[in-house]
Amino acid sequence: MTKRFMMLLKAIVHLLCLAPFFYLLRLYQSGALALDPDPVAWITHFTGNWALWMLLISLAITPIRRLSPQIAWLVRFRRLIGLYAFFYASLHLATYIFLFSGYDLPSVLVATRAGHPGAIFEEWKQIWPTIWDDVLKRRFIQVGFLAWVILLALAVTSPSFMLRAMGGKNWQRLHCFVYVAAVAAVIHFWWLVKTGVRTPWKVTAILIVLFFARLIYSAIRRSEAHVTVYPARH
């Protein structure tokens, strides 16, 4: 596969991953979001859903590319899609902080443009007690924030120079926590929806399949290693 073709594929992946964000911007600019009964809740669910789907897609790349050497190149997009998962998770968190929690973003923007950047922190001081109280009372916020913190750590350490600085084994150990983030995100989804709503079952099923795929592959590797170390006697 040529370098030019890979660059083209990467550009396509970028566009596909950004498509939900551009769609959200278009809804905002057209005023269509204002027609929704609860636009803030809609944005919250929209960004959260895409964060979770991006995360699952990034996790699915490894077992899929193991199916054939011909598609081993898919692994080159795993990190990229994982970063987009963090991007949408950050939008999800930002929606809660700046829209849902009562942060007066329009007033802050006006004050900042007028030469009063301190308004950013003043407004934050006012809403911080409310956010902290929310975090203490609501389990789905706690587990969702845990998922975001893990994704933050993975995003910060994703560049190649961080891999070299940390060492391969340490880097690998840290990035295995992506499965913890995925589990936390799915739990966050279940605890967020109303009782009786089964919407999260699809992502739950996909995550279970991915776990089984990883376990099966690990078992096969251990079996092969055992055969190599202890070859059959004739």
N, CA, C and O of each residue as an XYZ file, in Angstrom:
936
protein
N       0.846     -1.191      0.000
C       0.000      0.000      0.000
C       0.887      1.248      0.000
O       1.743      1.409      0.870
N       0.677      2.119     -0.973
C       1.549      3.276     -1.132
C       1.298      4.327     -0.056
O       0.239      4.369      0.571
N       2.304      5.169      0.132
C       2.200      6.234      1.125
C       1.103      7.224      0.741
O       0.378      7.723      1.603
N       0.986      7.504     -0.549
C      -0.047      8.446     -1.006
C      -1.446      7.912     -0.715
O      -2.338      8.659     -0.311
N      -1.624      6.615     -0.925
C      -2.932      6.016     -0.665
C      -3.258      6.054      0.826
O      -4.403      6.296      1.206
N      -2.254      5.816      1.671
C      -2.474      5.873      3.110
C      -2.832      7.286      3.555
O      -3.669      7.469      4.439
N      -2.201      8.279      2.946
C      -2.530      9.668      3.272
C      -3.969      9.983      2.875
O      -4.677     10.696      3.585
N      -4.389      9.447      1.739
C      -5.770      9.648      1.292
C      -6.747      8.986      2.259
O      -7.770      9.569      2.618
N      -6.423      7.763      2.675
C      -7.277      7.061      3.632
C      -7.363      7.815      4.956
O      -8.431      7.916      5.560
N      -6.225      8.341      5.392
C      -6.212      9.081      6.654
C      -7.085     10.334      6.552
O      -7.796     10.680      7.496
N      -7.026     11.005      5.413
C      -7.866     12.191      5.213
C      -9.347     11.814      5.246
O     -10.169     12.539      5.807
N      -9.675     10.677      4.643
C     -11.067     10.210      4.639
C     -11.526      9.883      6.058
O     -12.645     10.213      6.451
N     -10.643      9.227      6.826
C     -10.980      8.886      8.215
C     -11.199     10.152      9.040
O     -12.126     10.221      9.848
N     -10.345     11.148      8.833
C     -10.527     12.428      9.526
C     -11.899     13.027      9.210
O     -12.615     13.470     10.108
N     -12.249     13.034      7.943
C     -13.530     13.617      7.531
C     -14.707     12.842      8.122
O     -15.686     13.433      8.578
N     -14.598     11.519      8.108
C     -15.675     10.699      8.666
C     -15.823     10.930     10.170
O     -16.935     11.009     10.692
N     -14.695     11.035     10.851
C     -14.737     11.240     12.302
C     -15.242     12.637     12.665
O     -15.855     12.829     13.715
N     -14.984     13.598     11.800
C     -15.433     14.967     12.056
C     -16.855     15.221     11.574
O     -17.453     16.245     11.907
N     -17.394     14.295     10.794
C     -18.741     14.484     10.239
C     -19.795     14.753     11.316
O     -20.608     15.661     11.138
N     -19.818     14.001     12.431
C     -20.811     14.312     13.472
C     -20.646     15.720     14.045
O     -21.632     16.390     14.351
N     -19.402     16.161     14.186
C     -19.153     17.505     14.716
C     -19.657     18.572     13.745
O     -20.290     19.544     14.158
N     -19.372     18.386     12.449
C     -19.855     19.336     11.449
C     -21.385     19.331     11.391
O     -22.012     20.371     11.193
N     -21.968     18.158     11.565
C     -23.434     18.050     11.587
C     -24.008     18.835     12.763
O     -25.022     19.521     12.631
N     -23.351     18.725     13.904
C     -23.785     19.462     15.091
C     -23.675     20.970     14.867
O     -24.569     21.727     15.245
N     -22.582     21.394     14.254
C     -22.409     22.817     13.954
C     -23.482     23.313     12.989
O     -24.002     24.419     13.139
N     -23.803     22.488     12.003
C     -24.818     22.892     11.025
C     -26.184     23.041     11.687
O     -26.934     23.967     11.380
N     -26.497     22.123     12.597
C     -27.767     22.224     13.322
C     -27.823     23.502     14.155
O     -28.863     24.153     14.252
N     -26.690     23.843     14.750
C     -26.639     25.057     15.570
C     -26.785     26.311     14.708
O     -27.551     27.218     15.036
N     -26.046     26.348     13.610
C     -26.068     27.534     12.754
C     -27.411     27.723     12.061
O     -27.835     28.852     11.814
N     -28.075     26.622     11.750
C     -29.366     26.714     11.066
C     -30.519     27.022     12.017
O     -31.622     27.357     11.585
N     -30.253     26.906     13.312
C     -31.306     27.143     14.296
C     -32.166     25.926     14.571
O     -33.126     25.997     15.340
N     -31.820     24.796     13.939
C     -32.625     23.586     14.123
C     -32.547     23.066     15.556
O     -33.502     22.474     16.060
N     -31.410     23.290     16.209
C     -31.266     22.823     17.590
C     -32.262     23.507     18.519
O     -32.759     22.909     19.472
N     -32.541     24.770     18.221
C     -33.454     25.525     19.082
C     -34.870     24.971     19.036
O     -35.669     25.237     19.934
N     -35.188     24.206     18.001
C     -36.527     23.637     17.867
C     -36.715     22.401     18.739
O     -37.842     21.971     18.987
N     -35.611     21.838     19.198
C     -35.706     20.653     20.060
C     -36.235     21.060     21.437
O     -35.876     22.122     21.945
N     -37.080     20.228     22.042
C     -37.609     20.567     23.372
C     -36.519     20.786     24.418
O     -36.678     21.611     25.318
N     -35.411     20.048     24.302
C     -34.302     20.185     25.251
C     -32.989     20.076     24.478
O     -32.375     19.010     24.448
N     -32.556     21.171     23.852
C     -31.348     21.111     23.011
C     -30.088     20.734     23.776
O     -29.212     20.067     23.226
N     -29.981     21.150     25.034
C     -28.786     20.816     25.817
C     -28.704     19.308     26.045
O     -27.636     18.711     25.910
N     -29.828     18.703     26.387
C     -29.851     17.248     26.579
C     -29.532     16.534     25.268
O     -28.846     15.511     25.261
N     -30.034     17.079     24.160
C     -29.774     16.462     22.851
C     -28.285     16.493     22.532
O     -27.719     15.493     22.089
N     -27.648     17.646     22.760
C     -26.208     17.767     22.500
C     -25.423     16.834     23.419
O     -24.450     16.207     23.000
N     -25.854     16.751     24.667
C     -25.175     15.881     25.632
C     -25.203     14.432     25.169
O     -24.177     13.752     25.177
N     -26.372     13.965     24.768
C     -26.493     12.575     24.310
C     -25.755     12.363     22.985
O     -25.123     11.327     22.779
N     -25.838     13.335     22.105
C     -25.202     13.220     20.793
C     -23.686     13.071     20.928
O     -23.091     12.168     20.339
N     -23.070     13.952     21.697
C     -21.613     13.899     21.862
C     -21.184     12.661     22.646
O     -20.159     12.051     22.344
N     -21.970     12.298     23.648
C     -21.639     11.106     24.426
C     -21.729      9.837     23.601
O     -20.871      8.960     23.701
N     -22.773      9.740     22.781
C     -22.927      8.558     21.929
C     -21.767      8.415     20.953
O     -21.243      7.319     20.754
N     -21.372      9.526     20.349
C     -20.284      9.448     19.383
C     -18.945      9.167     20.061
O     -18.088      8.497     19.485
N     -18.764      9.668     21.263
C     -17.538      9.341     22.006
C     -17.454      7.836     22.241
O     -16.396      7.229     22.072
N     -18.572      7.246     22.630
C     -18.594      5.814     22.913
C     -18.406      4.988     21.646
O     -17.674      3.998     21.653
N     -19.060      5.387     20.565
C     -18.914      4.638     19.317
C     -17.495      4.732     18.767
O     -16.952      3.746     18.268
N     -16.896      5.913     18.859
C     -15.506      6.061     18.412
C     -14.578      5.173     19.239
O     -13.649      4.563     18.710
N     -14.840      5.112     20.524
C     -14.016      4.282     21.403
C     -14.145      2.809     21.033
O     -13.148      2.089     20.980
N     -15.362      2.366     20.779
C     -15.578      0.965     20.412
C     -14.966      0.641     19.052
O     -14.422     -0.446     18.856
N     -15.055      1.575     18.122
C     -14.449      1.355     16.803
C     -12.936      1.212     16.932
O     -12.332      0.346     16.299
N     -12.330      2.064     17.753
C     -10.878      1.977     17.937
C     -10.483      0.645     18.574
O      -9.444      0.078     18.238
N     -11.310      0.147     19.489
C     -11.032     -1.144     20.120
C     -11.254     -2.305     19.152
O     -10.602     -3.343     19.256
N     -12.170     -2.120     18.220
C     -12.489     -3.202     17.279
C     -11.421     -3.373     16.208
O     -11.351     -4.424     15.570
N     -10.599     -2.368     16.003
C      -9.608     -2.434     14.928
C      -8.625     -3.584     15.134
O      -8.301     -4.301     14.188
N      -8.152     -3.761     16.366
C      -7.156     -4.811     16.619
C      -7.679     -6.207     16.308
O      -7.020     -6.932     15.564
N      -8.838     -6.629     16.841
C      -9.309     -7.979     16.487
C      -9.660     -8.132     15.012
O      -9.512     -9.219     14.454
N     -10.121     -7.064     14.373
C     -10.466     -7.155     12.951
C      -9.210     -7.328     12.100
O      -9.190     -8.144     11.179
N      -8.174     -6.568     12.402
C      -6.961     -6.654     11.572
C      -6.227     -7.972     11.780
O      -5.402     -8.355     10.950
N      -6.515     -8.674     12.879
C      -5.901     -9.983     13.103
C      -6.525    -11.073     12.237
O      -5.992    -12.178     12.142
N      -7.649    -10.762     11.610
C      -8.321    -11.754     10.779
C      -7.524    -12.088      9.525
O      -7.605    -13.199      9.000
N      -6.753    -11.111      9.052
C      -5.979    -11.337      7.832
C      -4.799    -10.374      7.776
O      -4.937     -9.206      8.139
N      -3.645    -10.849      7.327
C      -2.494     -9.945      7.162
C      -2.757     -8.848      6.135
O      -2.096     -7.809      6.142
N      -3.726     -9.086      5.254
C      -4.024     -8.118      4.206
C      -4.619     -6.820      4.754
O      -4.563     -5.784      4.092
N      -5.184     -6.875      5.954
C      -5.799     -5.669      6.528
C      -5.055     -5.213      7.785
O      -5.611     -4.511      8.630
N      -3.803     -5.619      7.892
C      -3.004     -5.216      9.055
C      -2.817     -3.701      9.116
O      -2.553     -3.146     10.183
N      -2.954     -3.035      7.967
C      -2.778     -1.582      7.916
C      -3.843     -0.833      8.719
O      -3.680      0.351      9.010
N      -4.922     -1.511      9.073
C      -5.978     -0.858      9.849
C      -5.468     -0.334     11.187
O      -5.992      0.642     11.725
N      -4.433     -0.997     11.718
C      -3.923     -0.609     13.029
C      -3.391      0.821     13.025
O      -3.292      1.446     14.081
N      -3.052      1.339     11.860
C      -2.545      2.707     11.771
C      -3.608      3.745     12.131
O      -3.284      4.894     12.429
N      -4.866      3.339     12.103
C      -5.949      4.280     12.385
C      -6.505      4.128     13.797
O      -7.384      4.884     14.211
N      -5.991      3.155     14.527
C      -6.516      2.901     15.875
C      -6.294      4.097     16.795
O      -7.213      4.532     17.490
N      -5.091      4.616     16.797
C      -4.778      5.748     17.665
C      -5.565      6.991     17.247
O      -6.060      7.737     18.092
N      -5.673      7.202     15.951
C      -6.387      8.370     15.436
C      -7.849      8.367     15.872
O      -8.365      9.376     16.352
N      -8.506      7.234     15.702
C      -9.919      7.142     16.077
C     -10.070      7.226     17.594
O     -11.052      7.775     18.095
N      -9.102      6.686     18.319
C      -9.123      6.809     19.775
C      -9.046      8.261     20.223
O      -9.691      8.651     21.196
N      -8.260      9.055     19.516
C      -8.169     10.484     19.841
C      -9.488     11.197     19.550
O      -9.868     12.126     20.263
N     -10.174     10.764     18.517
C     -11.489     11.353     18.248
C     -12.501     10.940     19.324
O     -13.423     11.695     19.632
N     -12.331      9.758     19.886
C     -13.181      9.359     21.013
C     -12.982     10.329     22.173
O     -13.943     10.747     22.818
N     -11.726     10.680     22.428
C     -11.434     11.658     23.484
C     -12.003     13.029     23.122
O     -12.500     13.746     23.990
N     -11.932     13.390     21.854
C     -12.463     14.675     21.392
C     -13.962     14.785     21.678
O     -14.425     15.789     22.220
N     -14.709     13.755     21.314
C     -16.160     13.795     21.547
C     -16.494     13.647     23.028
O     -17.484     14.206     23.502
N     -15.674     12.899     23.756
C     -15.881     12.801     25.206
C     -15.649     14.158     25.867
O     -16.340     14.516     26.821
N     -14.678     14.907     25.359
C     -14.414     16.247     25.899
C     -15.551     17.203     25.564
O     -15.918     18.047     26.381
N     -16.105     17.073     24.368
C     -17.286     17.876     24.019
C     -18.465     17.519     24.925
O     -19.238     18.384     25.338
N     -18.581     16.244     25.217
C     -19.635     15.757     26.110
C     -19.486     16.384     27.497
O     -20.460     16.860     28.082
N     -18.268     16.379     28.009
C     -17.998     16.977     29.316
C     -18.195     18.490     29.276
O     -18.749     19.077     30.205
N     -17.736     19.113     28.195
C     -17.880     20.567     28.062
C     -19.349     20.969     27.999
O     -19.732     22.023     28.506
N     -20.166     20.133     27.379
C     -21.601     20.416     27.318
C     -22.194     20.461     28.718
O     -23.011     21.323     29.041
N     -21.765     19.515     29.538
C     -22.252     19.501     30.924
C     -21.787     20.743     31.684
O     -22.572     21.377     32.389
N     -20.507     21.084     31.537
C     -19.948     22.194     32.315
C     -20.488     23.542     31.854
O     -20.902     24.364     32.672
N     -20.484     23.768     30.533
C     -20.784     25.101     30.017
C     -22.244     25.319     29.631
O     -22.673     26.460     29.452
N     -23.004     24.248     29.503
C     -24.407     24.414     29.116
C     -25.370     23.897     30.178
O     -26.350     24.558     30.520
N     -25.075     22.707     30.695
C     -26.020     22.071     31.609
C     -25.906     22.600     33.037
O     -26.915     22.716     33.732
N     -24.702     22.919     33.479
C     -24.478     23.255     34.886
C     -24.861     24.684     35.245
O     -24.880     25.044     36.422
N     -25.165     25.498     34.244
C     -25.544     26.877     34.532
C     -24.449     27.889     34.278
O     -24.597     29.063     34.618
N     -23.353     27.452     33.686
C     -22.269     28.379     33.337
C     -22.796     29.380     32.308
O     -23.271     28.996     31.239
N     -22.705     30.660     32.644
C     -23.260     31.708     31.778
C     -22.249     32.046     30.680
O     -21.562     33.066     30.735
N     -22.181     31.175     29.700
C     -21.187     31.321     28.640
C     -21.364     32.598     27.819
O     -20.369     33.266     27.541
N     -22.589     32.972     27.415
C     -22.744     34.219     26.641
C     -22.215     35.448     27.382
O     -21.550     36.296     26.785
N     -22.508     35.544     28.677
C     -22.031     36.693     29.453
C     -20.510     36.694     29.567
O     -19.871     37.745     29.515
N     -19.943     35.502     29.723
C     -18.487     35.386     29.823
C     -17.826     35.816     28.519
O     -16.803     36.500     28.530
N     -18.413     35.413     27.400
C     -17.856     35.795     26.097
C     -17.920     37.306     25.898
O     -16.978     37.915     25.391
N     -19.036     37.900     26.299
C     -19.178     39.359     26.174
C     -18.145     40.063     27.044
O     -17.506     41.021     26.608
N     -17.985     39.587     28.274
C     -17.022     40.202     29.190
C     -15.590     40.032     28.695
O     -14.769     40.940     28.824
N     -15.297     38.869     28.130
C     -13.945     38.615     27.619
C     -13.627     39.535     26.449
O     -12.529     40.083     26.356
N     -14.598     39.696     25.559
C     -14.395     40.598     24.419
C     -14.241     42.046     24.871
O     -13.582     42.845     24.206
N     -14.849     42.374     26.000
C     -14.757     43.738     26.528
C     -13.465     43.962     27.308
O     -13.237     45.044     27.849
N     -12.628     42.935     27.360
C     -11.341     43.082     28.038
C     -11.342     42.640     29.480
O     -10.523     43.103     30.274
N     -12.262     41.739     29.837
C     -12.329     41.239     31.214
C     -12.240     39.708     31.219
O     -13.232     39.032     31.492
N     -11.063     39.163     30.921
C     -10.917     37.698     30.874
C     -11.127     37.026     32.225
O     -11.378     35.823     32.295
N     -11.024     37.806     33.293
C     -11.236     37.235     34.623
C     -12.643     36.713     34.823
O     -12.897     35.945     35.751
N     -13.568     37.126     33.953
C     -14.951     36.657     34.063
C     -15.039     35.145     33.881
O     -15.945     34.500     34.407
N     -14.093     34.588     33.132
C     -14.079     33.134     32.915
C     -13.975     32.406     34.250
O     -14.701     31.446     34.512
N     -13.055     32.884     35.088
C     -12.810     32.220     36.369
C     -13.854     32.596     37.414
O     -14.194     31.792     38.281
N     -14.358     33.819     37.325
C     -15.394     34.239     38.267
C     -16.659     33.400     38.096
O     -17.286     32.983     39.070
N     -17.012     33.167     36.846
C     -18.197     32.343     36.574
C     -17.961     30.906     37.025
O     -18.862     30.245     37.542
N     -16.731     30.436     36.819
C     -16.391     29.075     37.243
C     -16.512     28.929     38.759
O     -16.984     27.904     39.251
N     -16.088     29.949     39.496
C     -16.193     29.906     40.957
C     -17.650     29.795     41.403
O     -17.951     29.158     42.413
N     -18.534     30.411     40.654
C     -19.944     30.400     41.037
C     -20.599     29.041     40.803
O     -21.443     28.611     41.589
N     -20.211     28.370     39.727
C     -20.878     27.101     39.414
C     -20.155     25.895     40.005
O     -20.719     24.802     40.055
N     -18.895     26.083     40.459
C     -18.134     24.947     40.959
C     -18.838     24.204     42.096
O     -18.859     22.973     42.073
N     -19.417     24.892     43.095
C     -20.116     24.152     44.161
C     -21.252     23.280     43.628
O     -21.478     22.175     44.121
N     -21.964     23.781     42.619
C     -23.062     23.005     42.036
C     -22.532     21.759     41.336
O     -23.092     20.672     41.472
N     -21.449     21.931     40.586
C     -20.857     20.793     39.878
C     -20.345     19.756     40.872
O     -20.572     18.559     40.698
N     -19.660     20.214     41.904
C     -19.109     19.291     42.899
C     -20.224     18.529     43.613
O     -20.098     17.334     43.882
N     -21.302     19.224     43.911
C     -22.445     18.573     44.548
C     -23.049     17.523     43.618
O     -23.457     16.448     44.057
N     -23.099     17.849     42.332
C     -23.598     16.901     41.332
C     -22.722     15.654     41.270
O     -23.222     14.531     41.210
N     -21.420     15.867     41.285
C     -20.477     14.750     41.205
C     -20.638     13.817     42.406
O     -20.589     12.595     42.266
N     -20.830     14.406     43.577
C     -20.965     13.598     44.792
C     -22.280     12.821     44.826
O     -22.341     11.724     45.382
N     -23.318     13.382     44.238
C     -24.640     12.767     44.330
C     -24.939     11.780     43.203
O     -25.691     10.825     43.399
N     -24.361     12.001     42.042
C     -24.753     11.223     40.860
C     -23.643     10.262     40.446
O     -22.550     10.674     40.057
N     -23.953      8.976     40.540
C     -22.954      7.955     40.220
C     -22.569      7.974     38.744
O     -21.414      7.724     38.398
N     -23.532      8.269     37.877
C     -23.221      8.228     36.448
C     -22.219      9.314     36.065
O     -21.456      9.148     35.113
N     -22.219     10.425     36.805
C     -21.218     11.467     36.546
C     -19.841     10.993     37.011
O     -18.838     11.234     36.339
N     -19.798     10.329     38.144
C     -18.519      9.834     38.672
C     -17.861      8.855     37.707
O     -16.679      8.985     37.386
N     -18.631      7.881     37.251
C     -18.050      6.860     36.379
C     -17.761      7.438     34.992
O     -16.812      7.020     34.329
N     -18.571      8.391     34.559
C     -18.302      9.046     33.283
C     -17.036      9.878     33.335
O     -16.259      9.909     32.381
N     -16.835     10.553     34.459
C     -15.622     11.356     34.613
C     -14.387     10.461     34.686
O     -13.322     10.822     34.186
N     -14.534      9.297     35.308
C     -13.433      8.333     35.341
C     -13.034      7.936     33.922
O     -11.847      7.880     33.597
N     -14.024      7.661     33.084
C     -13.739      7.298     31.693
C     -13.008      8.431     30.982
O     -12.067      8.190     30.227
N     -13.441      9.666     31.224
C     -12.805     10.809     30.559
C     -11.359     10.991     31.032
O     -10.476     11.278     30.224
N     -11.116     10.828     32.319
C      -9.752     10.976     32.852
C      -8.819      9.939     32.229
O      -7.678     10.248     31.885
N      -9.307      8.716     32.087
C      -8.488      7.673     31.457
C      -8.197      8.034     30.005
O      -7.063      7.907     29.543
N      -9.222      8.482     29.289
C      -9.016      8.875     27.892
C      -8.058     10.059     27.789
O      -7.280     10.154     26.840
N      -8.119     10.953     28.762
C      -7.180     12.082     28.790
C      -5.748     11.579     28.916
O      -4.859     12.031     28.194
N      -5.529     10.646     29.833
C      -4.185     10.089     30.022
C      -3.700      9.385     28.755
O      -2.529      9.487     28.392
N      -4.593      8.681     28.096
C      -4.216      7.973     26.872
C      -3.934      8.952     25.734
O      -3.026      8.735     24.931
N      -4.714     10.025     25.672
C      -4.501     11.021     24.619
C      -3.173     11.748     24.813
O      -2.442     11.992     23.853
N      -2.871     12.089     26.060
C      -1.620     12.804     26.353
C      -0.407     11.944     26.027
O       0.618     12.453     25.575
N      -0.523     10.647     26.255
C       0.615      9.745     26.038
C       0.580      9.073     24.668
O       1.373      8.167     24.411
N      -0.315      9.494     23.793
C      -0.428      8.842     22.486
C       0.702      9.166     21.507
O       1.018      8.318     20.673
N       1.330     10.353     21.563
C       2.403     10.635     20.595
C       3.565      9.647     20.711
O       3.794      9.052     21.764
N       4.278      9.491     19.622
C       5.389      8.530     19.575
C       6.489      8.867     20.571
O       7.115      7.966     21.130
N       6.730     10.162     20.800
C       7.805     10.521     21.726
C       7.455     10.118     23.157
O       8.347      9.853     23.964
N       6.150     10.070     23.477
C       5.746      9.608     24.802
C       5.964      8.105     24.935
O       6.318      7.609     26.005
N       5.750      7.398     23.851
C       6.018      5.957     23.846
C       7.491      5.694     24.122
O       7.838      4.810     24.906
N       8.349      6.464     23.474
C       9.791      6.288     23.687
C      10.192      6.700     25.101
O      11.042      6.061     25.722
N       9.578      7.768     25.606
C       9.931      8.261     26.940
C       9.484      7.293     28.039
O      10.196      7.091     29.023
N       8.318      6.706     27.866
C       7.771      5.812     28.885
C       8.339      4.403     28.793
O       8.399      3.682     29.788
N       8.749      4.024     27.605
C       9.159      2.637     27.396
C       7.969      1.819     26.937
O       6.839      2.051     27.368
N       8.222      0.879     26.077
C       7.140      0.113     25.468
C       6.224     -0.584     26.455
O       5.002     -0.531     26.316
N       6.811     -1.245     27.463
C       5.997     -2.009     28.410
C       5.116     -1.102     29.260
O       3.934     -1.388     29.453
N       5.682     -0.009     29.770
C       4.892      0.917     30.587
C       3.779      1.562     29.764
O       2.654      1.734     30.233
N       4.119      1.913     28.532
C       3.129      2.523     27.646
C       1.987      1.547     27.372
O       0.815      1.921     27.373
N       2.355      0.295     27.138
C       1.352     -0.726     26.852
C       0.450     -0.962     28.061
O      -0.764     -1.108     27.919
N       1.053     -0.997     29.254
C       0.255     -1.196     30.468
C      -0.762     -0.072     30.635
O      -1.928     -0.316     30.947
N      -0.307      1.161     30.423
C      -1.214      2.300     30.571
C      -2.343      2.227     29.556
O      -3.503      2.464     29.895
N      -2.012      1.905     28.324
C      -3.025      1.937     27.272
C      -3.972      0.746     27.323
O      -4.983      0.729     26.620
N      -3.659     -0.241     28.140
C      -4.629     -1.310     28.385
C      -5.826     -0.793     29.184
O      -6.886     -1.420     29.205
N      -5.646      0.357     29.840
C      -6.742      0.953     30.598
C      -7.852      1.466     29.690
O      -8.901      1.894     30.172
N      -7.630      1.426     28.387
C      -8.688      1.838     27.467
C      -9.918      0.948     27.649
O     -11.047      1.390     27.434
N      -9.695     -0.305     28.044
C     -10.829     -1.199     28.291
C     -11.587     -0.781     29.550
O     -12.809     -0.916     29.620
N     -10.863     -0.279     30.532
C     -11.517      0.244     31.737
C     -12.366      1.459     31.370
O     -13.486      1.621     31.854
N     -11.810      2.308     30.505
C     -12.559      3.485     30.052
C     -13.822      3.071     29.311
O     -14.880      3.676     29.489
N     -13.712      2.043     28.482
C     -14.878      1.575     27.724
C     -15.955      1.027     28.656
O     -17.140      1.317     28.487
N     -15.538      0.237     29.633
C     -16.501     -0.308     30.599
C     -17.156      0.824     31.388
O     -18.371      0.826     31.589
N     -16.349      1.781     31.833
C     -16.887      2.918     32.586
C     -17.858      3.726     31.737
O     -18.882      4.195     32.234
N     -17.539      3.889     30.458
C     -18.416      4.653     29.568
C     -19.757      3.946     29.371
O     -20.808      4.588     29.352
N     -19.713      2.631     29.226
C     -20.957      1.869     29.057
C     -21.794      1.926     30.338
O     -23.013      2.091     30.278
N     -21.146      1.792     31.484
C     -21.867      1.905     32.761
C     -22.475      3.302     32.897
O     -23.618      3.455     33.327
N     -21.704      4.303     32.527
C     -22.194      5.689     32.535
C     -23.467      5.809     31.699
O     -24.419      6.480     32.096
N     -23.475      5.163     30.556
C     -24.629      5.193     29.660
C     -25.841      4.530     30.322
O     -26.943      5.077     30.299
N     -25.629      3.347     30.915
C     -26.731      2.630     31.563
C     -27.308      3.425     32.729
O     -28.525      3.498     32.896
N     -26.438      4.014     33.527
C     -26.910      4.760     34.692
C     -27.542      6.095     34.308
O     -28.312      6.669     35.078
N     -27.213      6.583     33.117
C     -27.748      7.866     32.669
C     -29.189      7.751     32.181
O     -30.017      8.619     32.456
N     -29.483      6.665     31.451
C     -30.819      6.527     30.873
C     -31.832      6.168     31.956
O     -31.474      5.694     33.034
N     -33.076      6.400     31.648
C     -34.145      6.120     32.602
C     -34.332      4.611     32.774
O     -34.002      3.822     31.888
N     -34.861      4.239     33.915
C     -35.129      2.832     34.200
C     -36.078      2.250     33.156
O     -37.119      2.833     32.854
N     -35.708      1.107     32.616
C     -36.532      0.467     31.599
C     -36.073      0.741     30.180
O     -36.463      0.029     29.255
N     -35.247      1.764     29.996
C     -34.720      2.077     28.667
C     -33.553      1.145     28.369
O     -32.625      1.031     29.169
N     -33.599      0.480     27.220
C     -32.577     -0.514     26.871
C     -31.664     -0.043     25.746
O     -31.005     -0.857     25.099
N     -31.622      1.247     25.512
C     -30.802      1.779     24.421
C     -29.340      1.343     24.488
O     -28.754      1.054     23.445
N     -28.723      1.284     25.678
C     -27.286      0.935     25.720
C     -26.961     -0.522     25.433
O     -25.790     -0.900     25.476
N     -27.958     -1.354     25.140
C     -27.663     -2.778     24.989
C     -26.757     -3.045     23.794
O     -25.967     -3.988     23.820
N     -26.859     -2.226     22.742
C     -26.036     -2.456     21.549
C     -24.550     -2.274     21.857
O     -23.729     -3.129     21.524
N     -24.214     -1.155     22.494
C     -22.802     -0.910     22.806
C     -22.298     -1.915     23.838
O     -21.128     -2.298     23.826
N     -23.187     -2.332     24.725
C     -22.806     -3.336     25.719
C     -22.464     -4.658     25.038
O     -21.461     -5.292     25.364
N     -23.302     -5.065     24.092
C     -23.063     -6.319     23.370
C     -21.756     -6.256     22.581
O     -20.990     -7.220     22.561
N     -21.507     -5.126     21.937
C     -20.271     -4.978     21.161
C     -19.053     -5.056     22.071
O     -18.059     -5.697     21.732
N     -19.131     -4.407     23.220
C     -18.003     -4.434     24.153
C     -17.750     -5.850     24.667
O     -16.598     -6.259     24.812
N     -18.807     -6.591     24.939
C     -18.655     -7.980     25.398
C     -17.977     -8.821     24.318
O     -17.093     -9.625     24.613
N     -18.394     -8.634     23.070
C     -17.774     -9.365     21.956
C     -16.289     -9.024     21.853
O     -15.463     -9.906     21.622
N     -15.954     -7.755     22.022
C     -14.552     -7.336     21.949
C     -13.731     -7.952     23.079
O     -12.579     -8.338     22.880
N     -14.329     -8.041     24.257
C     -13.632     -8.679     25.375
C     -13.388    -10.162     25.086
O     -12.302    -10.682     25.342
N     -14.403    -10.831     24.554
C     -14.248    -12.247     24.232
C     -13.181    -12.442     23.153
O     -12.391    -13.384     23.218
N     -13.163    -11.556     22.172
C     -12.153    -11.650     21.110
C     -10.750    -11.507     21.691
O      -9.826    -12.214     21.290
N     -10.604    -10.590     22.632
C      -9.289    -10.398     23.262
C      -8.897    -11.615     24.091
O      -7.743    -12.045     24.064
N      -9.859    -12.171     24.831
C      -9.573    -13.345     25.655
C      -9.204    -14.551     24.795
O      -8.279    -15.295     25.121
N      -9.929    -14.737     23.699
C      -9.643    -15.865     22.808
C      -8.259    -15.721     22.191
O      -7.502    -16.690     22.114
N      -7.931    -14.510     21.753
C      -6.615    -14.285     21.149
C      -5.502    -14.525     22.174
O      -4.474    -15.122     21.854
N      -5.716    -14.056     23.407
C      -4.713    -14.263     24.458
C      -4.533    -15.749     24.755
O      -3.415    -16.217     24.973
N      -5.645    -16.488     24.760
C      -5.568    -17.932     25.013
C      -4.805    -18.637     23.897
O      -4.012    -19.542     24.155
N      -5.048    -18.219     22.657
C      -4.338    -18.819     21.521
C      -2.849    -18.522     21.606
O      -2.019    -19.396     21.353
N      -2.514    -17.288     21.962
C      -1.095    -16.918     22.080
C      -0.402    -17.729     23.168
O       0.723    -18.193     22.986
N      -1.084    -17.895     24.305
C      -0.490    -18.682     25.393
C      -0.306    -20.136     24.977
O       0.692    -20.771     25.318
N      -1.281    -20.652     24.239
C      -1.192    -22.032     23.776
C      -0.030    -22.210     22.808
O       0.705    -23.195     22.885
N       0.132    -21.256     21.900
C       1.237    -21.323     20.942
C       2.583    -21.207     21.648
O       3.543    -21.891     21.295
N       2.639    -20.330     22.652
C       3.885    -20.173     23.406
C       4.224    -21.451     24.160
O       5.391    -21.831     24.256
N       3.200    -22.114     24.695
C       3.410    -23.359     25.430
C       3.941    -24.447     24.501
O       4.832    -25.212     24.870
N       3.386    -24.507     23.295
C       3.838    -25.507     22.326
C       5.275    -25.233     21.908
O       6.056    -26.161     21.701
N       5.621    -23.948     21.785
C       6.980    -23.575     21.380
C       7.997    -23.931     22.459
O       9.080    -24.438     22.167
N       7.629    -23.657     23.711
C       8.548    -23.926     24.816
C       8.662    -25.418     25.084
O       9.742    -25.933     25.375
N       7.522    -26.108     24.981
C       7.509    -27.551     25.233
C       7.057    -28.283     23.969
O       5.902    -28.699     23.879
N       7.948    -28.445     22.998
C       7.558    -29.115     21.755
C       7.188    -30.571     22.004
O       7.693    -31.224     22.917
N       6.307    -31.038     21.173
C       5.855    -32.425     21.324
C       7.010    -33.396     21.080
O       7.829    -33.190     20.184
N       7.064    -34.450     21.885
C       8.108    -35.462     21.743
C       7.614    -36.612     20.876
O       6.457    -37.026     20.957
N       8.509    -37.108     20.057
C       8.150    -38.215     19.166
C       8.936    -39.454     19.564
O       8.786    -40.506     18.942
